[in-house]
């Protein structure tokens, strides 16, 4: 009766991890088939691709919880293919997949890290900002670009046409 030492709510995390992993695999298969039916679009272009990332995030959180609670390890060895090493391997794969597909909204959630990076960089010269000029008309933009590159226009200016 080894399980008597383990808090039942904690056992839920191992069972939930197994269910989430199976659900993720089924979801990927279903969405891949849906992408084929939608004209063979890339899975990343599927309108609900973010849901996959949500499932990956939940798997990652659940797996991390399990790793932090060593009292669950004997249960992991019995319930998860490959035991603890299998859990670590697949969890690492899922976390890498999540990182490589993070959306801008997910990145915004980590605003503290972004703020730390900004402080480390100090004041950034905004004169080289590539977005300066956004909202200009085409003529204004072309004139600005020509001035920046020291190109003289070969068409008459407003002053010359008067």
C-alpha positions in Angstrom: 0.0 0.0 0.0 2.6 2.5 -1.1 -0.1 4.9 -2.3 -1.2 5.6 1.3 1.8 8.0 1.7 0.7 10.0 -1.3 -2.0 12.7 -1.0 -4.8 11.7 -3.4 -5.1 15.2 -5.0 -1.4 14.8 -5.9 -2.1 11.5 -7.7 -4.6 13.5 -9.8 -1.6 15.3 -11.4 -0.1 12.1 -12.7 -3.4 10.8 -14.1 -4.1 14.3 -15.6 -0.7 14.4 -17.2 -1.4 11.0 -18.9 -4.8 12.1 -20.0 -3.5 15.5 -21.3 -0.7 13.8 -23.2 -3.2 11.4 -24.9 -5.6 14.3 -25.6 -2.8 16.4 -27.1 -1.9 13.5 -29.5 -5.5 13.1 -30.5 -5.9 16.9 -30.9 -2.9 17.2 -33.2 -4.1 14.3 -35.3 -7.6 15.8 -35.6 -6.3 19.3 -36.4 -3.8 17.9 -39.0 -6.7 16.2 -40.7 -8.8 19.4 -40.6 -5.9 21.3 -42.1 -5.8 18.9 -45.0 -9.5 19.4 -45.6 -9.0 23.2 -45.5 -6.7 23.0 -48.5 -3.6 21.5 -46.9 -2.8 24.5 -44.8 0.1 24.4 -42.3 -1.0 23.5 -38.8 0.4 26.9 -37.6 -2.1 28.6 -40.0 -5.1 26.8 -38.5 -7.3 29.5 -36.9 -7.4 27.7 -33.6 -3.7 26.8 -33.4 -3.5 28.7 -30.1 -5.6 26.0 -28.5 -2.8 23.5 -29.1 -0.4 25.8 -27.3 -2.8 26.1 -24.4 -2.9 22.3 -24.1 0.9 22.2 -24.3 1.1 24.8 -21.5 -1.2 22.8 -19.3 0.9 19.6 -19.9 4.0 21.5 -19.1 2.6 22.9 -15.8 1.3 19.5 -14.8 4.6 17.8 -15.6 6.6 20.4 -13.7 4.3 19.9 -10.7 5.0 16.1 -10.8 8.8 16.7 -11.1 8.7 18.9 -8.0 7.0 16.3 -5.9 9.3 13.3 -5.5 6.6 11.4 -3.5 4.9 10.9 -6.9 7.9 9.2 -8.5 6.9 5.6 -7.6 3.5 6.3 -9.1 5.1 7.8 -12.2 7.2 4.7 -12.6 4.1 2.5 -12.7 1.8 4.7 -14.7 3.9 6.5 -17.3 5.7 4.7 -20.1 9.4 4.9 -19.5 8.9 6.0 -15.9 10.5 9.2 -14.7 13.0 9.3 -17.6 10.1 9.0 -20.0 8.2 11.8 -18.3 11.3 14.1 -18.4 12.0 13.3 -22.0 8.4 13.9 -23.3 8.0 16.9 -21.0 11.1 18.5 -22.4 9.9 17.9 -26.0 6.5 19.5 -25.1 8.2 22.5 -23.5 10.5 23.0 -26.5 7.5 22.8 -28.8 5.7 25.4 -26.7 8.7 27.7 -26.6 9.2 27.5 -30.4 5.5 28.3 -31.0 4.9 31.0 -28.4 2.5 33.7 -29.6 3.1 37.4 -29.0 0.3 37.3 -26.4 2.1 34.6 -24.5 5.3 36.5 -24.6 3.5 39.6 -23.3 2.5 37.7 -20.2 6.2 37.6 -19.2 6.4 41.4 -19.0 8.7 41.3 -16.0 11.4 39.6 -18.1 10.9 42.1 -20.9 11.2 45.0 -18.5 14.5 43.5 -17.1 15.9 43.3 -20.6 14.9 46.9 -21.3 16.7 48.0 -18.2 19.8 46.0 -19.1 19.9 47.6 -22.5 19.5 51.2 -21.2 18.4 54.0 -23.4 18.0 52.8 -27.0 18.6 55.3 -29.8 15.2 55.8 -31.4 16.6 57.8 -34.4 17.1 54.4 -36.1 13.6 53.3 -35.4 12.3 51.6 -38.6 8.7 52.4 -37.7 9.3 56.2 -37.9 7.3 57.5 -40.8 4.4 55.0 -40.4 1.2 56.7 -41.4 2.8 58.9 -44.1 1.4 59.1 -47.5 3.3 57.4 -50.3 4.6 60.7 -51.7 5.8 61.8 -48.3 7.5 58.4 -47.6 9.3 58.4 -51.0 10.5 62.0 -50.4 11.8 61.0 -47.0 13.6 58.0 -48.3 15.1 59.9 -51.1 16.4 62.6 -48.7 17.8 59.9 -46.4 19.7 58.4 -49.3 20.8 61.7 -50.8 18.8 61.0 -54.0 17.6 64.1 -55.9 14.1 63.6 -57.4 13.9 63.6 -61.2 10.4 64.9 -61.2 9.4 68.6 -60.7 8.5 69.6 -57.1 5.5 71.6 -56.2 7.6 74.8 -56.3 8.9 74.1 -59.8 5.4 73.6 -61.3 4.1 77.0 -60.2 
